[in-house]
């Protein structure tokens, strides 16, 4: 494990003080809001609901393709 502390979500770049919970691994972190978004994406996919880029605008993603790279 690294000594470098992670204080931002690796996916949306929100600081730990901006989110409910930041789950930190060895070199990556994910916030509770990104987890909620991922859960919703999986539910939508399961229910055959199309995924539209506007779903991500309020989550600080600036480029839809960044989500899948």
MDTraj code that builds the backbone (N, CA, C; nanometers):
import mdtraj as md
import numpy as np

residues = "UNK UNK UNK UNK UNK UNK UNK UNK UNK UNK UNK UNK UNK UNK UNK UNK UNK UNK UNK UNK UNK UNK UNK UNK UNK UNK UNK UNK UNK UNK UNK UNK UNK UNK UNK UNK UNK UNK UNK UNK UNK UNK UNK UNK UNK UNK UNK UNK UNK UNK UNK UNK UNK UNK UNK UNK UNK UNK UNK UNK UNK UNK UNK UNK UNK UNK UNK UNK UNK".split()
xyz = np.array([
    [0.0843, -0.1180, 0.0000],
    [0.0000, 0.0000, 0.0000],
    [0.0885, 0.1239, 0.0000],
    [0.0436, 0.2252, -0.0701],
    [0.1212, 0.3479, -0.0827],
    [0.0985, 0.4410, 0.0351],
    [0.1978, 0.5253, 0.0626],
    [0.1835, 0.6242, 0.1701],
    [0.1082, 0.7477, 0.1234],
    [0.0927, 0.7630, -0.0092],
    [0.0236, 0.8791, -0.0634],
    [-0.1262, 0.8679, -0.0342],
    [-0.1802, 0.9678, 0.0290],
    [-0.3227, 0.9682, 0.0619],
    [-0.4035, 1.0172, -0.0582],
    [-0.5158, 0.9534, -0.0816],
    [-0.6046, 0.9918, -0.1904],
    [-0.7216, 1.0690, -0.1299],
    [-0.7434, 1.1888, -0.1812],
    [-0.8486, 1.2748, -0.1265],
    [-0.9565, 1.3089, -0.2291],
    [-0.9457, 1.2557, -0.3510],
    [-1.0413, 1.2848, -0.4578],
    [-1.0894, 1.1548, -0.5212],
    [-1.2130, 1.1575, -0.5676],
    [-1.2667, 1.0449, -0.6422],
    [-1.1913, 1.0338, -0.7747],
    [-1.1506, 0.9148, -0.8090],
    [-1.0769, 0.8914, -0.9333],
    [-1.1657, 0.9051, -1.0566],
    [-1.2963, 0.9054, -1.0389],
    [-1.3882, 0.9094, -1.1518],
    [-1.4441, 1.0493, -1.1777],
    [-1.4837, 1.1211, -1.0740],
    [-1.5436, 1.2536, -1.0936],
    [-1.4571, 1.3662, -1.0383],
    [-1.3507, 1.3315, -0.9695],
    [-1.2540, 1.4265, -0.9139],
    [-1.3098, 1.5122, -0.8000],
    [-1.4223, 1.4717, -0.7423],
    [-1.4724, 1.5453, -0.6258],
    [-1.3824, 1.5186, -0.5065],
    [-1.3632, 1.6216, -0.4256],
    [-1.2843, 1.6096, -0.3032],
    [-1.3665, 1.5348, -0.1986],
    [-1.2985, 1.4685, -0.1078],
    [-1.3682, 1.3895, -0.0055],
    [-1.4640, 1.4737, 0.0775],
    [-1.4399, 1.6042, 0.0871],
    [-1.5294, 1.6918, 0.1625],
    [-1.6566, 1.7267, 0.0855],
    [-1.6620, 1.6930, -0.0432],
    [-1.7786, 1.7229, -0.1268],
    [-1.8752, 1.6051, -0.1381],
    [-1.8376, 1.4902, -0.0856],
    [-1.9183, 1.3695, -0.1028],
    [-1.9545, 1.3093, 0.0328],
    [-2.0550, 1.2206, 0.0304],
    [-2.0938, 1.1526, 0.1550],
    [-1.9845, 1.0597, 0.2032],
    [-1.9277, 0.9815, 0.1091],
    [-1.8290, 0.8800, 0.1447],
    [-1.7308, 0.8642, 0.0303],
    [-1.6038, 0.8506, 0.0630],
    [-1.5000, 0.8227, -0.0361],
    [-1.4355, 0.6904, 0.0015],
    [-1.4484, 0.5917, -0.0859],
    [-1.3917, 0.4602, -0.0617],
    [-1.2572, 0.4553, -0.1325],
    [-1.1525, 0.4313, -0.0559],
    [-1.0160, 0.4428, -0.1072],
    [-0.9480, 0.3068, -0.1094],
    [-0.8867, 0.2768, -0.2238],
    [-0.8056, 0.1564, -0.2384],
    [-0.6593, 0.1945, -0.2397],
    [-0.5751, 0.1050, -0.2878],
    [-0.4312, 0.1310, -0.2912],
    [-0.3948, 0.2522, -0.3762],
    [-0.4560, 0.2652, -0.4936],
    [-0.4194, 0.3760, -0.5816],
    [-0.5387, 0.4388, -0.6511],
    [-0.6583, 0.4088, -0.6034],
    [-0.7798, 0.4599, -0.6658],
    [-0.8861, 0.4812, -0.5588],
    [-0.9785, 0.5728, -0.5871],
    [-1.0889, 0.5985, -0.4938],
    [-1.2165, 0.6199, -0.5737],
    [-1.3287, 0.5881, -0.5117],
    [-1.4591, 0.6137, -0.5734],
    [-1.5522, 0.6697, -0.4670],
    [-1.6302, 0.7702, -0.5063],
    [-1.7212, 0.8335, -0.4107],
    [-1.8584, 0.7665, -0.4150],
    [-1.9360, 0.7910, -0.3127],
    [-2.0684, 0.7303, -0.3034],
    [-2.1588, 0.7755, -0.4181],
    [-2.1402, 0.8987, -0.4670],
    [-2.2213, 0.9472, -0.5781],
    [-2.1903, 0.8708, -0.7065],
    [-2.0622, 0.8410, -0.7314],
    [-2.0259, 0.7620, -0.8500],
    [-2.0760, 0.6189, -0.8374],
    [-2.0737, 0.5653, -0.7185],
    [-2.1287, 0.4313, -0.6971],
    [-2.2784, 0.4326, -0.7267],
    [-2.3497, 0.5342, -0.6787],
    [-2.4932, 0.5460, -0.7073],
    [-2.5180, 0.5547, -0.8580],
    [-2.4351, 0.6343, -0.9271],
    [-2.4495, 0.6487, -1.0710],
    [-2.4267, 0.5145, -1.1412],
    [-2.3248, 0.4425, -1.1022],
    [-2.2966, 0.3114, -1.1620],
    [-2.4106, 0.2134, -1.1363],
    [-2.4629, 0.2152, -1.0158],
    [-2.5768, 0.1281, -0.9846],
    [-2.6958, 0.1613, -1.0736],
    [-2.7223, 0.2908, -1.0937],
    [-2.8338, 0.3321, -1.1789],
    [-2.8099, 0.2905, -1.3238],
    [-2.6866, 0.3018, -1.3710],
    [-2.6536, 0.2577, -1.5068],
    [-2.6817, 0.1089, -1.5244],
    [-2.6464, 0.0293, -1.4256],
    [-2.6699, -0.1148, -1.4343],
    [-2.8190, -0.1456, -1.4316],
    [-2.8948, -0.0741, -1.3498],
    [-3.0402, -0.0939, -1.3457],
    [-3.1021, -0.0552, -1.4793],
    [-3.0593, 0.0599, -1.5335],
    [-3.1124, 0.1055, -1.6621],
    [-3.0795, 0.0055, -1.7731],
    [-2.9566, -0.0449, -1.7721],
    [-2.9170, -0.1422, -1.8749],
    [-3.0003, -0.2692, -1.8622],
    [-3.0215, -0.3131, -1.7404],
    [-3.1018, -0.4335, -1.7168],
    [-3.2444, -0.4144, -1.7650],
    [-3.2956, -0.2928, -1.7548],
    [-3.4323, -0.2628, -1.7957],
    [-3.4404, -0.2077, -1.9376],
    [-3.3280, -0.2182, -2.0119],
    [-3.3214, -0.1723, -2.1511],
    [-3.3554, -0.0251, -2.1682],
    [-3.3161, 0.0559, -2.0715],
    [-3.3351, 0.2007, -2.0803],
    [-3.2091, 0.2586, -2.1434],
    [-3.2232, 0.3354, -2.2529],
    [-3.1037, 0.3909, -2.3178],
    [-3.0274, 0.4847, -2.2239],
    [-2.8953, 0.4785, -2.2333],
    [-2.8096, 0.5646, -2.1524],
    [-2.7788, 0.6895, -2.2337],
    [-2.8189, 0.8033, -2.1816],
    [-2.7988, 0.9307, -2.2499],
    [-2.6891, 1.0107, -2.1806],
    [-2.6097, 1.0850, -2.2568],
    [-2.5008, 1.1648, -2.1975],
    [-2.5481, 1.2624, -2.0900],
    [-2.6695, 1.3150, -2.1022],
    [-2.7160, 1.4117, -2.0022],
    [-2.7301, 1.3516, -1.8626],
    [-2.7324, 1.2190, -1.8521],
    [-2.7338, 1.1548, -1.7199],
    [-2.6102, 1.1913, -1.6387],
    [-2.5032, 1.2305, -1.7070],
    [-2.3752, 1.2498, -1.6408],
    [-2.3413, 1.3960, -1.6157],
    [-2.4165, 1.4888, -1.6723],
    [-2.3800, 1.6298, -1.6623],
    [-2.3726, 1.6792, -1.5190],
    [-2.4606, 1.6361, -1.4335],
    [-2.4590, 1.6833, -1.2952],
    [-2.3601, 1.6059, -1.2096],
    [-2.2809, 1.5181, -1.2707],
    [-2.1822, 1.4406, -1.1971],
    [-2.0393, 1.4790, -1.2336],
    [-2.0215, 1.5987, -1.2882],
    [-1.8903, 1.6548, -1.3199],
    [-1.8168, 1.5839, -1.4319],
    [-1.8819, 1.4953, -1.5054],
    [-1.8168, 1.4356, -1.6209],
    [-1.8293, 1.5354, -1.7349],
    [-1.7213, 1.5686, -1.7981],
    [-1.7259, 1.6659, -1.9061],
    [-1.7290, 1.5989, -2.0428],
    [-1.6893, 1.4744, -2.0511],
    [-1.6856, 1.4042, -2.1774],
    [-1.7435, 1.2642, -2.1562],
    [-1.8509, 1.2351, -2.2240],
    [-1.9177, 1.1067, -2.2092],
    [-1.8224, 0.9902, -2.2331],
    [-1.7317, 1.0045, -2.3300],
    [-1.6372, 0.8968, -2.3604],
    [-1.5389, 0.8721, -2.2484],
    [-1.5140, 0.9705, -2.1608],
    [-1.4248, 0.9518, -2.0482],
    [-1.4741, 0.8431, -1.9540],
    [-1.6034, 0.8187, -1.9546],
    [-1.6592, 0.7185, -1.8648],
    [-1.6160, 0.5782, -1.9039],
    [-1.5814, 0.5592, -2.0300],
    [-1.5536, 0.4253, -2.0795],
    [-1.4099, 0.4078, -2.1238],
    [-1.3228, 0.5009, -2.0876],
    [-1.1820, 0.4887, -2.1271],
    [-1.0965, 0.4496, -2.0093],
])
top = md.Topology()
chain = top.add_chain()
for i, resn in enumerate(residues, 1):
    res = top.add_residue(resn, chain, resSeq=i)
    for name in ("N", "CA", "C"):
        top.add_atom(name, md.element.get_by_symbol(name[0]), res)
traj = md.Trajectory(xyz[None], top)
